[in-house]
Each structure stands twice: as C-alpha cells, then as structure tokens.
Amino acid sequence: MANINYELAKELHQHGKLEEAKTYFQKALEEEPHSPVILSRLRYSTHRP
C-alpha cells in the first residue's frame, strides 16, 4: 500500500496539488518508514536549494 500512496503523491505533486501530495506521502512514510525510495525522496525534497 505504501507504494500506491507514494506513486499517488508523486502524481499529485506533478499536477501542483501539493497539500494532497503531502498527505499521501505521509501515509506512505507511516506505512513503510524505512523504505529507501521514500526516504531518498524525503532527503531530496528537504535539501533542495
């Protein structure tokens, strides 16, 4: 389920629906807190200039 939430978050983000994307990203992170894919995306998004 985490992968579905993560993919949905990416799609929403691409379409500018940032609050909805954030919700699904958080759900994915809660379901799979040690996922390397999700964590790498989190690191990337928080360290961008």
mmCIF entry with sequence, helices, sheets and N, C-alpha, C, O atoms, coordinates in Angstrom:
data_MODEL
# 
_entry.id   MODEL 
# 
_entity.id                         1 
_entity.type                       polymer 
_entity.pdbx_number_of_molecules   1 
# 
_entity_poly.entity_id                      1 
_entity_poly.type                           'polypeptide(L)' 
_entity_poly.nstd_linkage                   no 
_entity_poly.nstd_monomer                   no 
_entity_poly.pdbx_seq_one_letter_code       MANINYELAKELHQHGKLEEAKTYFQKALEEEPHSPVILSRLRYSTHRP 
_entity_poly.pdbx_seq_one_letter_code_can   MANINYELAKELHQHGKLEEAKTYFQKALEEEPHSPVILSRLRYSTHRP 
_entity_poly.pdbx_strand_id                 A 
# 
loop_
_entity_poly_seq.entity_id 
_entity_poly_seq.num 
_entity_poly_seq.mon_id 
_entity_poly_seq.hetero 
1 1  MET n 
1 2  ALA n 
1 3  ASN n 
1 4  ILE n 
1 5  ASN n 
1 6  TYR n 
1 7  GLU n 
1 8  LEU n 
1 9  ALA n 
1 10 LYS n 
1 11 GLU n 
1 12 LEU n 
1 13 HIS n 
1 14 GLN n 
1 15 HIS n 
1 16 GLY n 
1 17 LYS n 
1 18 LEU n 
1 19 GLU n 
1 20 GLU n 
1 21 ALA n 
1 22 LYS n 
1 23 THR n 
1 24 TYR n 
1 25 PHE n 
1 26 GLN n 
1 27 LYS n 
1 28 ALA n 
1 29 LEU n 
1 30 GLU n 
1 31 GLU n 
1 32 GLU n 
1 33 PRO n 
1 34 HIS n 
1 35 SER n 
1 36 PRO n 
1 37 VAL n 
1 38 ILE n 
1 39 LEU n 
1 40 SER n 
1 41 ARG n 
1 42 LEU n 
1 43 ARG n 
1 44 TYR n 
1 45 SER n 
1 46 THR n 
1 47 HIS n 
1 48 ARG n 
1 49 PRO n 
# 
_struct_asym.id          A 
_struct_asym.entity_id   1 
# 
loop_
_struct_conf.conf_type_id 
_struct_conf.id 
_struct_conf.pdbx_PDB_helix_id 
_struct_conf.beg_label_comp_id 
_struct_conf.beg_label_asym_id 
_struct_conf.beg_label_seq_id 
_struct_conf.pdbx_beg_PDB_ins_code 
_struct_conf.end_label_comp_id 
_struct_conf.end_label_asym_id 
_struct_conf.end_label_seq_id 
_struct_conf.pdbx_end_PDB_ins_code 
_struct_conf.beg_auth_comp_id 
_struct_conf.beg_auth_asym_id 
_struct_conf.beg_auth_seq_id 
_struct_conf.end_auth_comp_id 
_struct_conf.end_auth_asym_id 
_struct_conf.end_auth_seq_id 
_struct_conf.pdbx_PDB_helix_class 
_struct_conf.details 
_struct_conf.pdbx_PDB_helix_length 
HELX_P HELX_P1 AA1 ALA A 2  ? GLN A 14 ? ALA A 2  GLN A 14 1 ? 13 
HELX_P HELX_P2 AA2 LEU A 18 ? GLU A 31 ? LEU A 18 GLU A 31 1 ? 14 
HELX_P HELX_P3 AA3 PRO A 36 ? THR A 46 ? PRO A 36 THR A 46 1 ? 11 
# 
_struct_conf_type.id          HELX_P 
_struct_conf_type.criteria    ? 
_struct_conf_type.reference   ? 
# 
loop_
_atom_site.group_PDB 
_atom_site.id 
_atom_site.type_symbol 
_atom_site.label_atom_id 
_atom_site.label_alt_id 
_atom_site.label_comp_id 
_atom_site.label_asym_id 
_atom_site.label_entity_id 
_atom_site.label_seq_id 
_atom_site.pdbx_PDB_ins_code 
_atom_site.Cartn_x 
_atom_site.Cartn_y 
_atom_site.Cartn_z 
_atom_site.occupancy 
_atom_site.B_iso_or_equiv 
_atom_site.pdbx_formal_charge 
_atom_site.auth_seq_id 
_atom_site.auth_comp_id 
_atom_site.auth_asym_id 
_atom_site.auth_atom_id 
_atom_site.pdbx_PDB_model_num 
ATOM 1   N N  . MET A 1 1  ? 0.821  -1.194 0.000   1.00 0.00 ? 1  MET A N  1 
ATOM 2   C CA . MET A 1 1  ? 0.000  0.000  0.000   1.00 0.00 ? 1  MET A CA 1 
ATOM 3   C C  . MET A 1 1  ? 0.869  1.264  0.000   1.00 0.00 ? 1  MET A C  1 
ATOM 4   O O  . MET A 1 1  ? 0.480  2.289  -0.560  1.00 0.00 ? 1  MET A O  1 
ATOM 5   N N  . ALA A 1 2  ? 2.031  1.186  0.622   1.00 0.00 ? 2  ALA A N  1 
ATOM 6   C CA . ALA A 1 2  ? 2.911  2.355  0.669   1.00 0.00 ? 2  ALA A CA 1 
ATOM 7   C C  . ALA A 1 2  ? 3.317  2.791  -0.731  1.00 0.00 ? 2  ALA A C  1 
ATOM 8   O O  . ALA A 1 2  ? 3.398  3.985  -1.019  1.00 0.00 ? 2  ALA A O  1 
ATOM 9   N N  . ASN A 1 3  ? 3.571  1.816  -1.602  1.00 0.00 ? 3  ASN A N  1 
ATOM 10  C CA . ASN A 1 3  ? 3.963  2.164  -2.969  1.00 0.00 ? 3  ASN A CA 1 
ATOM 11  C C  . ASN A 1 3  ? 2.848  2.894  -3.700  1.00 0.00 ? 3  ASN A C  1 
ATOM 12  O O  . ASN A 1 3  ? 3.110  3.829  -4.456  1.00 0.00 ? 3  ASN A O  1 
ATOM 13  N N  . ILE A 1 4  ? 1.609  2.476  -3.482  1.00 0.00 ? 4  ILE A N  1 
ATOM 14  C CA . ILE A 1 4  ? 0.474  3.136  -4.124  1.00 0.00 ? 4  ILE A CA 1 
ATOM 15  C C  . ILE A 1 4  ? 0.355  4.569  -3.627  1.00 0.00 ? 4  ILE A C  1 
ATOM 16  O O  . ILE A 1 4  ? 0.173  5.492  -4.421  1.00 0.00 ? 4  ILE A O  1 
ATOM 17  N N  . ASN A 1 5  ? 0.458  4.755  -2.323  1.00 0.00 ? 5  ASN A N  1 
ATOM 18  C CA . ASN A 1 5  ? 0.383  6.106  -1.769  1.00 0.00 ? 5  ASN A CA 1 
ATOM 19  C C  . ASN A 1 5  ? 1.531  6.972  -2.268  1.00 0.00 ? 5  ASN A C  1 
ATOM 20  O O  . ASN A 1 5  ? 1.342  8.152  -2.562  1.00 0.00 ? 5  ASN A O  1 
ATOM 21  N N  . TYR A 1 6  ? 2.711  6.391  -2.363  1.00 0.00 ? 6  TYR A N  1 
ATOM 22  C CA . TYR A 1 6  ? 3.873  7.138  -2.834  1.00 0.00 ? 6  TYR A CA 1 
ATOM 23  C C  . TYR A 1 6  ? 3.701  7.554  -4.296  1.00 0.00 ? 6  TYR A C  1 
ATOM 24  O O  . TYR A 1 6  ? 3.983  8.697  -4.655  1.00 0.00 ? 6  TYR A O  1 
ATOM 25  N N  . GLU A 1 7  ? 3.243  6.634  -5.133  1.00 0.00 ? 7  GLU A N  1 
ATOM 26  C CA . GLU A 1 7  ? 3.038  6.952  -6.551  1.00 0.00 ? 7  GLU A CA 1 
ATOM 27  C C  . GLU A 1 7  ? 1.946  8.007  -6.720  1.00 0.00 ? 7  GLU A C  1 
ATOM 28  O O  . GLU A 1 7  ? 2.068  8.904  -7.555  1.00 0.00 ? 7  GLU A O  1 
ATOM 29  N N  . LEU A 1 8  ? 0.894  7.900  -5.938  1.00 0.00 ? 8  LEU A N  1 
ATOM 30  C CA . LEU A 1 8  ? -0.171 8.896  -5.994  1.00 0.00 ? 8  LEU A CA 1 
ATOM 31  C C  . LEU A 1 8  ? 0.363  10.260 -5.555  1.00 0.00 ? 8  LEU A C  1 
ATOM 32  O O  . LEU A 1 8  ? 0.022  11.280 -6.152  1.00 0.00 ? 8  LEU A O  1 
ATOM 33  N N  . ALA A 1 9  ? 1.184  10.281 -4.529  1.00 0.00 ? 9  ALA A N  1 
ATOM 34  C CA . ALA A 1 9  ? 1.787  11.534 -4.069  1.00 0.00 ? 9  ALA A CA 1 
ATOM 35  C C  . ALA A 1 9  ? 2.628  12.170 -5.172  1.00 0.00 ? 9  ALA A C  1 
ATOM 36  O O  . ALA A 1 9  ? 2.584  13.385 -5.362  1.00 0.00 ? 9  ALA A O  1 
ATOM 37  N N  . LYS A 1 10 ? 3.391  11.360 -5.899  1.00 0.00 ? 10 LYS A N  1 
ATOM 38  C CA . LYS A 1 10 ? 4.205  11.890 -6.999  1.00 0.00 ? 10 LYS A CA 1 
ATOM 39  C C  . LYS A 1 10 ? 3.328  12.496 -8.087  1.00 0.00 ? 10 LYS A C  1 
ATOM 40  O O  . LYS A 1 10 ? 3.626  13.575 -8.599  1.00 0.00 ? 10 LYS A O  1 
ATOM 41  N N  . GLU A 1 11 ? 2.253  11.807 -8.440  1.00 0.00 ? 11 GLU A N  1 
ATOM 42  C CA . GLU A 1 11 ? 1.343  12.317 -9.472  1.00 0.00 ? 11 GLU A CA 1 
ATOM 43  C C  . GLU A 1 11 ? 0.701  13.632 -9.043  1.00 0.00 ? 11 GLU A C  1 
ATOM 44  O O  . GLU A 1 11 ? 0.653  14.588 -9.816  1.00 0.00 ? 11 GLU A O  1 
ATOM 45  N N  . LEU A 1 12 ? 0.214  13.674 -7.823  1.00 0.00 ? 12 LEU A N  1 
ATOM 46  C CA . LEU A 1 12 ? -0.424 14.894 -7.324  1.00 0.00 ? 12 LEU A CA 1 
ATOM 47  C C  . LEU A 1 12 ? 0.573  16.050 -7.304  1.00 0.00 ? 12 LEU A C  1 
ATOM 48  O O  . LEU A 1 12 ? 0.227  17.180 -7.650  1.00 0.00 ? 12 LEU A O  1 
ATOM 49  N N  . HIS A 1 13 ? 1.800  15.766 -6.901  1.00 0.00 ? 13 HIS A N  1 
ATOM 50  C CA . HIS A 1 13 ? 2.839  16.787 -6.847  1.00 0.00 ? 13 HIS A CA 1 
ATOM 51  C C  . HIS A 1 13 ? 3.117  17.344 -8.241  1.00 0.00 ? 13 HIS A C  1 
ATOM 52  O O  . HIS A 1 13 ? 3.282  18.552 -8.409  1.00 0.00 ? 13 HIS A O  1 
ATOM 53  N N  . GLN A 1 14 ? 3.168  16.469 -9.232  1.00 0.00 ? 14 GLN A N  1 
ATOM 54  C CA . GLN A 1 14 ? 3.421  16.905 -10.607 1.00 0.00 ? 14 GLN A CA 1 
ATOM 55  C C  . GLN A 1 14 ? 2.315  17.812 -11.128 1.00 0.00 ? 14 GLN A C  1 
ATOM 56  O O  . GLN A 1 14 ? 2.550  18.652 -11.997 1.00 0.00 ? 14 GLN A O  1 
ATOM 57  N N  . HIS A 1 15 ? 1.125  17.641 -10.602 1.00 0.00 ? 15 HIS A N  1 
ATOM 58  C CA . HIS A 1 15 ? -0.015 18.447 -11.045 1.00 0.00 ? 15 HIS A CA 1 
ATOM 59  C C  . HIS A 1 15 ? -0.265 19.646 -10.133 1.00 0.00 ? 15 HIS A C  1 
ATOM 60  O O  . HIS A 1 15 ? -1.299 20.307 -10.233 1.00 0.00 ? 15 HIS A O  1 
ATOM 61  N N  . GLY A 1 16 ? 0.685  19.919 -9.246  1.00 0.00 ? 16 GLY A N  1 
ATOM 62  C CA . GLY A 1 16 ? 0.599  21.104 -8.403  1.00 0.00 ? 16 GLY A CA 1 
ATOM 63  C C  . GLY A 1 16 ? -0.325 20.985 -7.207  1.00 0.00 ? 16 GLY A C  1 
ATOM 64  O O  . GLY A 1 16 ? -0.627 21.986 -6.558  1.00 0.00 ? 16 GLY A O  1 
ATOM 65  N N  . LYS A 1 17 ? -0.777 19.784 -6.905  1.00 0.00 ? 17 LYS A N  1 
ATOM 66  C CA . LYS A 1 17 ? -1.668 19.571 -5.760  1.00 0.00 ? 17 LYS A CA 1 
ATOM 67  C C  . LYS A 1 17 ? -0.811 19.182 -4.557  1.00 0.00 ? 17 LYS A C  1 
ATOM 68  O O  . LYS A 1 17 ? -0.789 18.029 -4.128  1.00 0.00 ? 17 LYS A O  1 
ATOM 69  N N  . LEU A 1 18 ? -0.112 20.177 -4.031  1.00 0.00 ? 18 LEU A N  1 
ATOM 70  C CA . LEU A 1 18 ? 0.925  19.915 -3.040  1.00 0.00 ? 18 LEU A CA 1 
ATOM 71  C C  . LEU A 1 18 ? 0.397  19.425 -1.701  1.00 0.00 ? 18 LEU A C  1 
ATOM 72  O O  . LEU A 1 18 ? 0.991  18.528 -1.102  1.00 0.00 ? 18 LEU A O  1 
ATOM 73  N N  . GLU A 1 19 ? -0.699 19.986 -1.218  1.00 0.00 ? 19 GLU A N  1 
ATOM 74  C CA . GLU A 1 19 ? -1.234 19.552 0.076   1.00 0.00 ? 19 GLU A CA 1 
ATOM 75  C C  . GLU A 1 19 ? -1.726 18.112 0.006   1.00 0.00 ? 19 GLU A C  1 
ATOM 76  O O  . GLU A 1 19 ? -1.501 17.330 0.930   1.00 0.00 ? 19 GLU A O  1 
ATOM 77  N N  . GLU A 1 20 ? -2.394 17.760 -1.084  1.00 0.00 ? 20 GLU A N  1 
ATOM 78  C CA . GLU A 1 20 ? -2.854 16.379 -1.252  1.00 0.00 ? 20 GLU A CA 1 
ATOM 79  C C  . GLU A 1 20 ? -1.660 15.439 -1.380  1.00 0.00 ? 20 GLU A C  1 
ATOM 80  O O  . GLU A 1 20 ? -1.661 14.344 -0.818  1.00 0.00 ? 20 GLU A O  1 
ATOM 81  N N  . ALA A 1 21 ? -0.651 15.867 -2.117  1.00 0.00 ? 21 ALA A N  1 
ATOM 82  C CA . ALA A 1 21 ? 0.555  15.055 -2.285  1.00 0.00 ? 21 ALA A CA 1 
ATOM 83  C C  . ALA A 1 21 ? 1.223  14.816 -0.936  1.00 0.00 ? 21 ALA A C  1 
ATOM 84  O O  . ALA A 1 21 ? 1.675  13.709 -0.647  1.00 0.00 ? 21 ALA A O  1 
ATOM 85  N N  . LYS A 1 22 ? 1.282  15.839 -0.131  1.00 0.00 ? 22 LYS A N  1 
ATOM 86  C CA . LYS A 1 22 ? 1.895  15.724 1.196   1.00 0.00 ? 22 LYS A CA 1 
ATOM 87  C C  . LYS A 1 22 ? 1.163  14.689 2.043   1.00 0.00 ? 22 LYS A C  1 
ATOM 88  O O  . LYS A 1 22 ? 1.791  13.895 2.744   1.00 0.00 ? 22 LYS A O  1 
ATOM 89  N N  . THR A 1 23 ? -0.157 14.699 1.975   1.00 0.00 ? 23 THR A N  1 
ATOM 90  C CA . THR A 1 23 ? -0.957 13.744 2.743   1.00 0.00 ? 23 THR A CA 1 
ATOM 91  C C  . THR A 1 23 ? -0.627 12.308 2.344   1.00 0.00 ? 23 THR A C  1 
ATOM 92  O O  . THR A 1 23 ? -0.415 11.455 3.205   1.00 0.00 ? 23 THR A O  1 
ATOM 93  N N  . TYR A 1 24 ? -0.584 12.041 1.042   1.00 0.00 ? 24 TYR A N  1 
ATOM 94  C CA . TYR A 1 24 ? -0.299 10.685 0.580   1.00 0.00 ? 24 TYR A CA 1 
ATOM 95  C C  . TYR A 1 24 ? 1.150  10.291 0.831   1.00 0.00 ? 24 TYR A C  1 
ATOM 96  O O  . TYR A 1 24 ? 1.438  9.124  1.094   1.00 0.00 ? 24 TYR A O  1 
ATOM 97  N N  . PHE A 1 25 ? 2.053  11.246 0.752   1.00 0.00 ? 25 PHE A N  1 
ATOM 98  C CA . PHE A 1 25 ? 3.450  10.959 1.051   1.00 0.00 ? 25 PHE A CA 1 
ATOM 99  C C  . PHE A 1 25 ? 3.601  10.575 2.521   1.00 0.00 ? 25 PHE A C  1 
ATOM 100 O O  . PHE A 1 25 ? 4.331  9.640  2.850   1.00 0.00 ? 25 PHE A O  1 
ATOM 101 N N  . GLN A 1 26 ? 2.913  11.294 3.397   1.00 0.00 ? 26 GLN A N  1 
ATOM 102 C CA . GLN A 1 26 ? 2.972  10.977 4.823   1.00 0.00 ? 26 GLN A CA 1 
ATOM 103 C C  . GLN A 1 26 ? 2.386  9.598  5.109   1.00 0.00 ? 26 GLN A C  1 
ATOM 104 O O  . GLN A 1 26 ? 2.914  8.857  5.938   1.00 0.00 ? 26 GLN A O  1 
ATOM 105 N N  . LYS A 1 27 ? 1.296  9.254  4.423   1.00 0.00 ? 27 LYS A N  1 
ATOM 106 C CA . LYS A 1 27 ? 0.704  7.924  4.592   1.00 0.00 ? 27 LYS A CA 1 
ATOM 107 C C  . LYS A 1 27 ? 1.699  6.850  4.177   1.00 0.00 ? 27 LYS A C  1 
ATOM 108 O O  . LYS A 1 27 ? 1.860  5.845  4.870   1.00 0.00 ? 27 LYS A O  1 
ATOM 109 N N  . ALA A 1 28 ? 2.361  7.060  3.055   1.00 0.00 ? 28 ALA A N  1 
ATOM 110 C CA . ALA A 1 28 ? 3.347  6.092  2.576   1.00 0.00 ? 28 ALA A CA 1 
ATOM 111 C C  . ALA A 1 28 ? 4.481  5.943  3.580   1.00 0.00 ? 28 ALA A C  1 
ATOM 112 O O  . ALA A 1 28 ? 4.934  4.830  3.850   1.00 0.00 ? 28 ALA A O  1 
ATOM 113 N N  . LEU A 1 29 ? 4.929  7.037  4.121   1.00 0.00 ? 29 LEU A N  1 
ATOM 114 C CA . LEU A 1 29 ? 6.019  7.010  5.091   1.00 0.00 ? 29 LEU A CA 1 
ATOM 115 C C  . LEU A 1 29 ? 5.600  6.310  6.379   1.00 0.00 ? 29 LEU A C  1 
ATOM 116 O O  . LEU A 1 29 ? 6.398  5.590  6.978   1.00 0.00 ? 29 LEU A O  1 
ATOM 117 N N  . GLU A 1 30 ? 4.354  6.513  6.812   1.00 0.00 ? 30 GLU A N  1 
ATOM 118 C CA . GLU A 1 30 ? 3.852  5.837  8.013   1.00 0.00 ? 30 GLU A CA 1 
ATOM 119 C C  . GLU A 1 30 ? 3.756  4.325  7.791   1.00 0.00 ? 30 GLU A C  1 
ATOM 120 O O  . GLU A 1 30 ? 4.046  3.542  8.695   1.00 0.00 ? 30 GLU A O  1 
ATOM 121 N N  . GLU A 1 31 ? 3.352  3.922  6.595   1.00 0.00 ? 31 GLU A N  1 
ATOM 122 C CA . GLU A 1 31 ? 3.186  2.503  6.298   1.00 0.00 ? 31 GLU A CA 1 
ATOM 123 C C  . GLU A 1 31 ? 4.515  1.785  6.107   1.00 0.00 ? 31 GLU A C  1 
ATOM 124 O O  . GLU A 1 31 ? 4.634  0.597  6.408   1.00 0.00 ? 31 GLU A O  1 
ATOM 125 N N  . GLU A 1 32 ? 5.496  2.493  5.616   1.00 0.00 ? 32 GLU A N  1 
ATOM 126 C CA . GLU A 1 32 ? 6.797  1.884  5.339   1.00 0.00 ? 32 GLU A CA 1 
ATOM 127 C C  . GLU A 1 32 ? 7.900  2.882  5.701   1.00 0.00 ? 32 GLU A C  1 
ATOM 128 O O  . GLU A 1 32 ? 8.541  3.449  4.816   1.00 0.00 ? 32 GLU A O  1 
ATOM 129 N N  . PRO A 1 33 ? 8.121  3.094  7.003   1.00 0.00 ? 33 PRO A N  1 
ATOM 130 C CA . PRO A 1 33 ? 9.031  4.157  7.448   1.00 0.00 ? 33 PRO A CA 1 
ATOM 131 C C  . PRO A 1 33 ? 10.498 3.963  7.070   1.00 0.00 ? 33 PRO A C  1 
ATOM 132 O O  . PRO A 1 33 ? 11.275 4.917  7.122   1.00 0.00 ? 33 PRO A O  1 
ATOM 133 N N  . HIS A 1 34 ? 10.887 2.757  6.694   1.00 0.00 ? 34 HIS A N  1 
ATOM 134 C CA . HIS A 1 34 ? 12.294 2.514  6.361   1.00 0.00 ? 34 HIS A CA 1 
ATOM 135 C C  . HIS A 1 34 ? 12.506 2.275  4.870   1.00 0.00 ? 34 HIS A C  1 
ATOM 136 O O  . HIS A 1 34 ? 13.548 1.761  4.464   1.00 0.00 ? 34 HIS A O  1 
ATOM 137 N N  . SER A 1 35 ? 11.529 2.642  4.063   1.00 0.00 ? 35 SER A N  1 
ATOM 138 C CA . SER A 1 35 ? 11.637 2.443  2.621   1.00 0.00 ? 35 SER A CA 1 
ATOM 139 C C  . SER A 1 35 ? 12.742 3.326  2.045   1.00 0.00 ? 35 SER A C  1 
ATOM 140 O O  . SER A 1 35 ? 12.689 4.547  2.193   1.00 0.00 ? 35 SER A O  1 
ATOM 141 N N  . PRO A 1 36 ? 13.740 2.732  1.392   1.00 0.00 ? 36 PRO A N  1 
ATOM 142 C CA . PRO A 1 36 ? 14.823 3.540  0.821   1.00 0.00 ? 36 PRO A CA 1 
ATOM 143 C C  . PRO A 1 36 ? 14.331 4.519  -0.241  1.00 0.00 ? 36 PRO A C  1 
ATOM 144 O O  . PRO A 1 36 ? 14.854 5.628  -0.349  1.00 0.00 ? 36 PRO A O  1 
ATOM 145 N N  . VAL A 1 37 ? 13.339 4.123  -1.020  1.00 0.00 ? 37 VAL A N  1 
ATOM 146 C CA . VAL A 1 37 ? 12.822 5.002  -2.071  1.00 0.00 ? 37 VAL A CA 1 
ATOM 147 C C  . VAL A 1 37 ? 12.147 6.224  -1.454  1.00 0.00 ? 37 VAL A C  1 
ATOM 148 O O  . VAL A 1 37 ? 12.404 7.356  -1.865  1.00 0.00 ? 37 VAL A O  1 
ATOM 149 N N  . ILE A 1 38 ? 11.294 5.994  -0.480  1.00 0.00 ? 38 ILE A N  1 
ATOM 150 C CA . ILE A 1 38 ? 10.572 7.098  0.153   1.00 0.00 ? 38 ILE A CA 1 
ATOM 151 C C  . ILE A 1 38 ? 11.545 7.996  0.911   1.00 0.00 ? 38 ILE A C  1 
ATOM 152 O O  . ILE A 1 38 ? 11.454 9.220  0.827   1.00 0.00 ? 38 ILE A O  1 
ATOM 153 N N  . LEU A 1 39 ? 12.464 7.398  1.642   1.00 0.00 ? 39 LEU A N  1 
ATOM 154 C CA . LEU A 1 39 ? 13.423 8.199  2.404   1.00 0.00 ? 39 LEU A CA 1 
ATOM 155 C C  . LEU A 1 39 ? 14.341 9.004  1.496   1.00 0.00 ? 39 LEU A C  1 
ATOM 156 O O  . LEU A 1 39 ? 14.691 10.136 1.828   1.00 0.00 ? 39 LEU A O  1 
ATOM 157 N N  . SER A 1 40 ? 14.736 8.445  0.359   1.00 0.00 ? 40 SER A N  1 
ATOM 158 C CA . SER A 1 40 ? 15.593 9.205  -0.556  1.00 0.00 ? 40 SER A CA 1 
ATOM 159 C C  . SER A 1 40 ? 14.834 10.396 -1.118  1.00 0.00 ? 40 SER A C  1 
ATOM 160 O O  . SER A 1 40 ? 15.418 11.463 -1.308  1.00 0.00 ? 40 SER A O  1 
ATOM 161 N N  . ARG A 1 41 ? 13.562 10.235 -1.384  1.00 0.00 ? 41 ARG A N  1 
ATOM 162 C CA . ARG A 1 41 ? 12.737 11.346 -1.874  1.00 0.00 ? 41 ARG A CA 1 
ATOM 163 C C  . ARG A 1 41 ? 12.590 12.408 -0.787  1.00 0.00 ? 41 ARG A C  1 
ATOM 164 O O  . ARG A 1 41 ? 12.614 13.605 -1.072  1.00 0.00 ? 41 ARG A O  1 
ATOM 165 N N  . LEU A 1 42 ? 12.441 11.967 0.437   1.00 0.00 ? 42 LEU A N  1 
ATOM 166 C CA . LEU A 1 42 ? 12.318 12.904 1.550   1.00 0.00 ? 42 LEU A CA 1 
ATOM 167 C C  . LEU A 1 42 ? 13.607 13.711 1.697   1.00 0.00 ? 42 LEU A C  1 
ATOM 168 O O  . LEU A 1 42 ? 13.556 14.928 1.874   1.00 0.00 ? 42 LEU A O  1 
ATOM 169 N N  . ARG A 1 43 ? 14.745 13.055 1.627   1.00 0.00 ? 43 ARG A N  1 
ATOM 170 C CA . ARG A 1 43 ? 16.027 13.760 1.728   1.00 0.00 ? 43 ARG A CA 1 
ATOM 171 C C  . ARG A 1 43 ? 16.195 14.748 0.586   1.00 0.00 ? 43 ARG A C  1 
ATOM 172 O O  . ARG A 1 43 ? 16.654 15.870 0.799   1.00 0.00 ? 43 ARG A O  1 
ATOM 173 N N  . TYR A 1 44 ? 15.827 14.343 -0.627  1.00 0.00 ? 44 TYR A N  1 
ATOM 174 C CA . TYR A 1 44 ? 15.959 15.204 -1.798  1.00 0.00 ? 44 TYR A CA 1 
ATOM 175 C C  . TYR A 1 44 ? 15.090 16.447 -1.652  1.00 0.00 ? 44 TYR A C  1 
ATOM 176 O O  . TYR A 1 44 ? 15.544 17.558 -1.927  1.00 0.00 ? 44 TYR A O  1 
ATOM 177 N N  . SER A 1 45 ? 13.861 16.269 -1.227  1.00 0.00 ? 45 SER A N  1 
ATOM 178 C CA . SER A 1 45 ? 12.935 17.399 -1.159  1.00 0.00 ? 45 SER A CA 1 
ATOM 179 C C  . SER A 1 45 ? 13.283 18.363 -0.033  1.00 0.00 ? 45 SER A C  1 
ATOM 180 O O  . SER A 1 45 ? 12.952 19.545 -0.119  1.00 0.00 ? 45 SER A O  1 
ATOM 181 N N  . THR A 1 46 ? 13.941 17.891 1.016   1.00 0.00 ? 46 THR A N  1 
ATOM 182 C CA . THR A 1 46 ? 14.271 18.783 2.123   1.00 0.00 ? 46 THR A CA 1 
ATOM 183 C C  . THR A 1 46 ? 15.634 19.440 1.966   1.00 0.00 ? 46 THR A C  1 
ATOM 184 O O  . THR A 1 46 ? 15.950 20.374 2.702   1.00 0.00 ? 46 THR A O  1 
ATOM 185 N N  . HIS A 1 47 ? 16.450 18.972 1.023   1.00 0.00 ? 47 HIS A N  1 
ATOM 186 C CA . HIS A 1 47 ? 17.783 19.552 0.854   1.00 0.00 ? 47 HIS A CA 1 
ATOM 187 C C  . HIS A 1 47 ? 17.945 20.322 -0.447  1.00 0.00 ? 47 HIS A C  1 
ATOM 188 O O  . HIS A 1 47 ? 19.064 20.669 -0.826  1.00 0.00 ? 47 HIS A O  1 
ATOM 189 N N  . ARG A 1 48 ? 16.855 20.588 -1.127  1.00 0.00 ? 48 ARG A N  1 
ATOM 190 C CA . ARG A 1 48 ? 16.939 21.383 -2.352  1.00 0.00 ? 48 ARG A CA 1 
ATOM 191 C C  . ARG A 1 48 ? 17.128 22.843 -1.998  1.00 0.00 ? 48 ARG A C  1 
ATOM 192 O O  . ARG A 1 48 ? 16.560 23.323 -1.017  1.00 0.00 ? 48 ARG A O  1 
ATOM 193 N N  . PRO A 1 49 ? 17.929 23.564 -2.795  1.00 0.00 ? 49 PRO A N  1 
ATOM 194 C CA . PRO A 1 49 ? 18.148 24.995 -2.511  1.00 0.00 ? 49 PRO A CA 1 
ATOM 195 C C  . PRO A 1 49 ? 16.908 25.832 -2.741  1.00 0.00 ? 49 PRO A C  1 
ATOM 196 O O  . PRO A 1 49 ? 16.938 27.047 -2.545  1.00 0.00 ? 49 PRO A O  1 
# 
